Amino acid sequence: MIKFFQWIYTIYSVLLFVALMLVFSLFILVPLLISERGDKVSFFFIRLWAGIWSFLSGVRYEVHGLENIDRSKPYIYIFNHRSFVDAPVIPLMIPQEVRSIGKKELSKIPVFGTVVGMLAVWVDRSDAESRRISVEKLVRFLNQGISIVVAPEGTRNNSAETLLPFQKGAFRLAVETQIPILPMAIIGADKIMARGSLLLAPGKVRVYFSGAITPPLPSDTAVNDLADKSRNRLEAMILAHE
């Protein structure tokens, strides 16, 4: 019986997600089609969409560490990725207009792929040319003062490990551009929707922002040193608040 009601809740939440995306899609897309800096208007409607969906689905949020973010400066946000629910968490919790990097497969999802594609850089990780182009786009955003969001694990973590091994792309970008890394621990999203499960459940997501990590100057060990420091910081945040 519990499973039955969970399926009903899941179907309701998914239909609500799609309906709200359809309602807000033009309000999100049009400002960006008019101007790249239309992202302020677009993010207002993205946050409205995510906030309404969360409220009506019984998903609540708690955020800590906003004082660590200087809204006038760009950052490379990194986060632990355990759930699809991370998608509404990011625009709701980060108080900046950001760009993200995502797997090319997600671009094929109707409506979602089109809308999110205006604010995301799609990458085919098996294609070296696609990776190169995506890095160039991310560097351009950073040079324009726009923050980016990266999941350095590369995929959702369904293991017993706190974090999967980190890919080095975000840290290479940080060293090259001297843009700080800002770790963001997302706690509880996997209780709402776990990887490998189609079922959703209401609940609370807690988000913790660390102080920014200044990248070292370029050297033979700079990227690895920054990746290790960032991973240790994020892992400590997760373990302290789980």
NUMARLO-280986 format. One record per residue: x, y, z of N, C-alpha, C in turn; residue in three letters. Coordinates in steps of 0.02 Angstrom, whole numbers, padded with zeros to 5 digits, always signed. Layout:
N
XYZXYZXYZALA...
This chain:
242
+00041-00060+00000+00000+00000+00000+00043+00063+00000MET+00098+00063+00039+00143+00121+00041+00173+00133-00028ILE+00193+00078-00062+00222+00084-00128+00171+00113-00177LYS+00108+00094-00170+00055+00120-00214+00049+00195-00208PHE+00047+00220-00146+00041+00292-00135+00104+00329-00158PHE+00161+00296-00153+00223+00327-00176+00222+00334-00253GLN+00194+00284-00287+00187+00289-00359+00139+00345-00378TRP+00085+00352-00342+00037+00406-00355+00071+00474-00346ILE+00109+00480-00292+00145+00543-00278+00196+00556-00333TYR+00231+00504-00355+00282+00513-00407+00251+00536-00473THR+00196+00505-00493+00162+00524-00555+00138+00597-00550ILE+00110+00614-00493+00087+00683-00482+00146+00732-00488TYR+00201+00717-00456+00259+00762-00455+00289+00771-00525SER+00293+00716-00562+00322+00719-00629+00276+00759-00676VAL+00211+00746-00673+00164+00784-00715+00165+00858-00697LEU+00171+00873-00633+00175+00942-00610+00239+00975-00636LEU+00294+00939-00633+00358+00964-00658+00352+00982-00732PHE+00324+00937-00772+00317+00948-00844+00269+01006-00859VAL+00212+01007-00823+00163+01060-00835+00192+01129-00820ALA+00228+01135-00764+00258+01199-00746+00313+01219-00795LEU+00351+01170-00818+00402+01184-00868+00372+01211-00931MET+00315+01182-00952+00281+01206-01013+00254+01277-01002LEU+00227+01291-00943+00199+01356-00928+00253+01410-00929VAL+00311+01394-00900+00363+01445-00891+00415+01446-00948PHE+00411+01398-00994+00464+01391-01044+00475+01455-01085SER+00422+01486-01108+00429+01547-01149+00459+01604-01107LEU+00438+01609-01044+00463+01662-01001+00538+01652-00987PHE+00561+01590-00989+00632+01575-00979+00671+01585-01043ILE+00643+01564-01100+00680+01565-01162+00684+01633-01195LEU+00629+01669-01197+00627+01732-01234+00679+01783-01211VAL+00686+01796-01146+00738+01845-01125+00808+01825-01148PRO+00823+01760-01150+00889+01738-01171+00898+01743-01246LEU+00843+01736-01283+00846+01744-01356+00856+01817-01375LEU+00831+01862-01333+00839+01934-01346+00909+01958-01329ILE+00936+01934-01272+01002+01956-01250+01031+01903-01203SER+01098+01895-01207+01132+01848-01162+01122+01868-01089GLU+01117+01934-01077+01108+01957-01009+01035+01956-00988ARG+00993+01927-01030+00924+01917-01009+00918+01861-00958GLY+00976+01835-00938+00975+01779-00890+00946+01799-00822ASP+00949+01863-00805+00920+01885-00741+00845+01873-00740LYS+00812+01891-00796+00740+01879-00802+00726+01804-00806VAL+00766+01769-00847+00756+01697-00854+00763+01660-00788SER+00814+01679-00749+00824+01646-00685+00768+01661-00635PHE+00738+01720-00641+00680+01735-00598+00626+01683-00610PHE+00613+01667-00674+00560+01619-00690+00581+01547-00678PHE+00647+01533-00686+00671+01466-00669+00661+01454-00594ILE+00678+01504-00553+00670+01497-00481+00596+01493-00462ARG+00554+01530-00498+00483+01526-00485+00456+01457-00501LEU+00478+01430-00559+00457+01362-00578+00480+01311-00526TRP+00545+01314-00507+00572+01266-00460+00540+01273-00391ALA+00527+01336-00371+00497+01348-00306+00425+01323-00302GLY+00386+01335-00354+00316+01312-00355+00314+01235-00355ILE+00357+01206-00398+00358+01132-00400+00377+01104-00332TRP+00427+01132-00301+00450+01107-00235+00395+01113-00183SER+00363+01172-00181+00310+01184-00131+00253+01135-00140PHE+00230+01127-00202+00172+01084-00215+00190+01010-00210LEU+00255+00993-00214+00276+00924-00208+00299+00905-00138SER+00299+00954-00093+00319+00940-00024+00394+00935-00015GLY+00433+00967-00059+00505+00968-00053+00525+01035-00022VAL+00560+01032+00035+00579+01093+00071+00655+01100+00070ARG+00678+01162+00079+00749+01176+00075+00772+01215+00136TYR+00836+01203+00153+00869+01240+00207+00939+01255+00182GLU+00959+01318+00185+01024+01338+00157+01067+01371+00210VAL+01132+01355+00209+01180+01382+00256+01242+01405+00218HIS+01273+01459+00241+01337+01481+00213+01332+01531+00157GLY+01273+01562+00148+01267+01612+00094+01314+01671+00104LEU+01335+01682+00167+01381+01737+00180+01450+01725+00148GLU+01462+01663+00125+01526+01648+00092+01527+01667+00018ASN+01470+01690-00007+01464+01706-00078+01463+01782-00088ILE+01511+01806-00127+01511+01876-00148+01476+01878-00216ASP+01416+01905-00218+01375+01901-00279+01404+01940-00337ARG+01453+01982-00324+01483+02022-00378+01541+01984-00412SER+01559+01925-00386+01616+01888-00413+01594+01821-00442LYS+01628+01797-00494+01612+01731-00521+01647+01676-00481PRO+01616+01617-00479+01644+01559-00446+01635+01498-00491TYR+01674+01447-00477+01660+01380-00505+01632+01339-00447ILE+01566+01331-00446+01533+01292-00394+01541+01218-00410TYR+01560+01179-00359+01561+01107-00366+01513+01077-00314ILE+01482+01021-00330+01433+00992-00283+01435+00916-00289PHE+01411+00883-00236+01404+00811-00236+01338+00793-00269ASN+01341+00747-00318+01283+00734-00361+01255+00665-00346HIS+01197+00662-00312+01167+00598-00295+01096+00590-00320ARG+01066+00642-00351+00995+00637-00368+00977+00685-00423SER+00924+00668-00462+00897+00714-00511+00868+00777-00477PHE+00852+00771-00413+00823+00828-00377+00874+00885-00371VAL+00937+00870-00384+00988+00924-00385+00970+00978-00435ASP+00932+00962-00487+00916+01010-00540+00880+01072-00514ALA+00825+01065-00475+00794+01126-00447+00833+01155-00388PRO+00875+01115-00355+00913+01141-00298+00961+01196-00320VAL+00994+01186-00376+01048+01231-00397+01022+01302-00410ILE+00971+01313-00453+00948+01382-00463+00915+01413-00402PRO+00884+01371-00360+00850+01398-00301+00899+01420-00247LEU+00953+01384-00239+00999+01396-00183+01057+01443-00200MET+01080+01442-00263+01137+01485-00281+01110+01554-00298ILE+01132+01606-00263+01104+01673-00273+01137+01712-00330PRO+01155+01677-00383+01184+01706-00442+01154+01673-00504GLN+01159+01708-00561+01140+01676-00624+01201+01634-00646GLU+01191+01570-00657+01247+01525-00670+01237+01487-00736VAL+01290+01457-00759+01288+01410-00815+01314+01344-00790ARG+01287+01290-00817+01308+01224-00794+01332+01182-00853SER+01364+01127-00838+01384+01080-00889+01345+01016-00879ILE+01320+00987-00933+01278+00928-00927+01290+00878-00982GLY+01271+00816-00970+01280+00762-01019+01235+00775-01080LYS+01261+00763-01139+01225+00776-01201+01159+00738-01204LYS+01156+00680-01171+01095+00639-01172+01035+00678-01144GLU+01048+00722-01096+00993+00760-01065+00962+00810-01113LEU+01000+00830-01164+00975+00879-01212+00918+00850-01254SER+00912+00784-01255+00861+00751-01296+00793+00746-01261LYS+00790+00765-01196+00727+00763-01160+00682+00820-01186ILE+00622+00805-01210+00579+00857-01238+00567+00914-01187PRO+00565+00975-01211+00554+01036-01173+00611+01049-01125VAL+00624+01002-01079+00677+01010-01030+00744+01023-01065PHE+00759+00983-01116+00822+00991-01151+00828+01058-01185GLY+00773+01083-01213+00773+01148-01247+00782+01205-01197THR+00743+01203-01143+00745+01257-01094+00812+01258-01058VAL+00833+01202-01031+00895+01199-00994+00955+01211-01039VAL+00948+01191-01103+01002+01199-01151+01022+01271-01162GLY+00977+01319-01147+00994+01389-01154+01041+01412-01098MET+01043+01374-01045+01084+01393-00987+01137+01341-00969LEU+01141+01290-01011+01189+01236-00997+01234+01226-01058ALA+01292+01197-01045+01338+01177-01098+01335+01101-01102VAL+01308+01075-01156+01303+01002-01164+01370+00974-01187TRP+01389+00918-01161+01453+00888-01180+01445+00813-01188VAL+01476+00787-01240+01482+00715-01251+01551+00696-01225ASP+01553+00665-01167+01617+00652-01135+01660+00601-01173ARG+01629+00564-01219+01667+00516-01258+01699+00547-01320SER+01685+00611-01332+01708+00647-01391+01756+00703-01371ASP+01819+00697-01390+01869+00746-01370+01852+00816-01397ALA+01826+00820-01458+01809+00885-01487+01752+00917-01448GLU+01702+00877-01428+01646+00903-01388+01672+00929-01321SER+01718+00894-01290+01747+00917-01226+01784+00982-01235ARG+01822+00987-01291+01860+01049-01303+01814+01109-01313ARG+01761+01100-01351+01714+01154-01364+01679+01175-01299ILE+01661+01126-01258+01626+01142-01196+01671+01182-01149SER+01735+01165-01147+01783+01203-01105+01789+01274-01130VAL+01792+01284-01195+01797+01351-01223+01736+01393-01203GLU+01677+01363-01205+01616+01399-01187+01616+01418-01113LYS+01639+01371-01071+01641+01385-00999+01691+01441-00983LEU+01748+01440-01017+01798+01493-01007+01769+01561-01027VAL+01730+01561-01081+01700+01624-01104+01652+01651-01051ARG+01611+01606-01021+01565+01629-00969+01603+01656-00909PHE+01655+01621-00888+01694+01643-00830+01727+01711-00844LEU+01752+01720-00905+01783+01784-00922+01732+01841-00925ASN+01668+01824-00933+01615+01874-00933+01590+01887-00862GLN+01620+01853-00812+01598+01862-00743+01539+01820-00724GLY+01524+01768-00763+01467+01724-00749+01493+01660-00716ILE+01464+01642-00659+01483+01581-00623+01460+01519-00660SER+01495+01464-00650+01474+01400-00679+01467+01349-00623ILE+01430+01296-00638+01417+01242-00590+01439+01176-00622VAL+01479+01138-00585+01506+01074-00611+01498+01020-00558VAL+01477+00961-00580+01478+00902-00536+01542+00864-00551ALA+01595+00872-00511+01660+00844-00529+01663+00768-00527PRO+01612+00736-00497+01610+00663-00499+01594+00637-00569GLU+01562+00680-00609+01548+00662-00678+01483+00625-00689GLY+01455+00596-00637+01392+00560-00641+01362+00557-00571THR+01298+00537-00567+01268+00530-00501+01299+00472-00463ARG+01310+00484-00399+01343+00436-00356+01292+00390-00322ASN+01294+00327-00341+01248+00278-00310+01286+00228-00268ASN+01347+00245-00250+01388+00198-00212+01384+00214-00137SER+01418+00173-00098+01421+00185-00026+01474+00236-00009ALA+01514+00256-00058+01567+00305-00047+01536+00375-00041GLU+01567+00417+00000+01542+00485+00007+01546+00522-00058THR+01601+00515-00094+01611+00546-00159+01645+00497-00207LEU+01628+00501-00270+01665+00464-00321+01730+00502-00337LEU+01777+00469-00370+01838+00505-00391+01821+00567-00432PRO+01858+00619-00422+01845+00682-00457+01879+00683-00526PHE+01842+00707-00576+01873+00725-00639+01906+00793-00631GLN+01954+00808-00673+01997+00866-00660+01977+00930-00699LYS+01926+00925-00742+01910+00982-00785+01896+01047-00749GLY+01856+01044-00696+01838+01105-00659+01899+01137-00627ALA+01945+01096-00605+02004+01122-00569+02056+01148-00618PHE+02058+01119-00677+02101+01146-00730+02076+01215-00751ARG+02010+01222-00757+01980+01287-00773+01996+01338-00720LEU+01991+01318-00657+02004+01364-00602+02077+01389-00603ALA+02123+01343-00614+02194+01362-00616+02207+01408-00676VAL+02178+01392-00734+02191+01432-00794+02161+01502-00789GLU+02101+01507-00758+02066+01572-00756+02076+01608-00689THR+02102+01572-00639+02110+01598-00571+02043+01617-00540GLN+01991+01581-00559+01925+01589-00529+01919+01540-00470ILE+01897+01563-00411+01894+01518-00353+01844+01461-00360PRO+01860+01405-00328+01814+01348-00321+01771+01361-00259ILE+01705+01349-00265+01661+01357-00207+01621+01292-00197LEU+01642+01250-00148+01608+01187-00136+01537+01197-00107PRO+01492+01155-00130+01421+01159-00112+01398+01087-00095MET+01383+01075-00031+01362+01008-00010+01286+01004-00010ALA+01259+00956-00046+01186+00946-00050+01170+00883-00010ILE+01131+00892+00043+01116+00837+00089+01041+00822+00087ILE+01024+00759+00073+00954+00738+00077+00919+00730+00011GLY+00948+00753-00044+00915+00747-00109+00905+00674-00129ALA+00953+00632-00109+00948+00561-00126+00893+00525-00087ASP+00868+00557-00034+00812+00527+00002+00746+00542-00034LYS+00746+00595-00073+00686+00614-00111+00682+00574-00176ILE+00738+00567-00210+00741+00524-00269+00811+00497-00277MET+00818+00433-00264+00884+00401-00268+00899+00379-00340ALA+00963+00376-00356+00982+00350-00421+00961+00278-00426ARG+00934+00259-00485+00912+00190-00495+00840+00179-00475GLY+00808+00230-00445+00738+00224-00425+00697+00275-00465SER+00636+00255-00482+00591+00300-00517+00545+00337-00468LEU+00549+00318-00404+00502+00344-00355+00528+00406-00320LEU+00481+00452-00307+00495+00514-00271+00462+00511-00203LEU+00487+00550-00156+00457+00557-00090+00467+00628-00066ALA+00419+00656-00030+00429+00724-00002+00484+00723+00050PRO+00513+00781+00063+00566+00784+00114+00603+00850+00112GLY+00658+00854+00150+00697+00915+00155+00766+00905+00125LYS+00788+00956+00087+00856+00958+00061+00894+01014+00096VAL+00952+00998+00124+00994+01049+00156+01055+01062+00113ARG+01071+01126+00105+01127+01146+00064+01176+01187+00105VAL+01240+01171+00100+01292+01206+00138+01345+01232+00088TYR+01359+01297+00092+01411+01327+00051+01474+01337+00093PHE+01531+01316+00066+01595+01327+00099+01622+01395+00080SER+01674+01416+00116+01712+01473+00092+01747+01454+00027GLY+01759+01504-00015+01790+01491-00080+01863+01468-00071ALA+01886+01427-00118+01954+01403-00119+01991+01437-00176ILE+02041+01477-00159+02080+01512-00210+02126+01463-00246THR+02124+01461-00312+02168+01413-00347+02241+01435-00344PRO+02287+01387-00344+02358+01404-00345+02378+01429-00414PRO+02435+01460-00418+02461+01480-00484+02479+01418-00524LEU+02476+01424-00591+02490+01365-00633+02558+01334-00617PRO+02558+01268-00613+02619+01229-00603+02604+01157-00623SER+02653+01114-00619+02643+01044-00637+02595+01008-00590ASP+02590+01032-00528+02548+00998-00478+02486+01037-00459THR+02477+01097-00488+02423+01142-00465+02354+01111-00472ALA+02340+01081-00529+02272+01053-00541+02258+00997-00491VAL+02304+00950-00483+02293+00895-00437+02288+00919-00365ASN+02330+00967-00347+02328+00994-00278+02260+01027-00265ASP+02235+01066-00313+02170+01099-00304+02114+01048-00301LEU+02117+00997-00344+02065+00945-00344+02064+00908-00277ALA+02122+00892-00251+02126+00856-00187+02099+00900-00130ASP+02119+00963-00129+02097+01008-00076+02021+01017-00079LYS+01994+01025-00139+01922+01036-00148+01883+00973-00129SER+01909+00915-00148+01875+00852-00131+01875+00842-00055ARG+01930+00855-00023+01934+00847+00050+01885+00895+00084ASN+01881+00956+00060+01835+01005+00089+01762+00983+00082ARG+01744+00962+00021+01675+00942+00009+01657+00879+00048LEU+01703+00831+00050+01691+00769+00088+01681+00785+00163GLU+01722+00829+00190+01715+00847+00261+01648+00881+00274ALA+01625+00922+00228+01560+00956+00235+01504+00904+00237MET+01507+00857+00191+01454+00805+00187+01453+00764+00251ILE+01511+00740+00273+01515+00698+00332+01493+00735+00395LEU+01505+00801+00397+01487+00840+00456+01412+00852+00461ALA+01376+00847+00405+01306+00867+00405+01257+00811+00386HIS+01282+00753+00368+01237+00698+00351+01199+00674+00413GLU
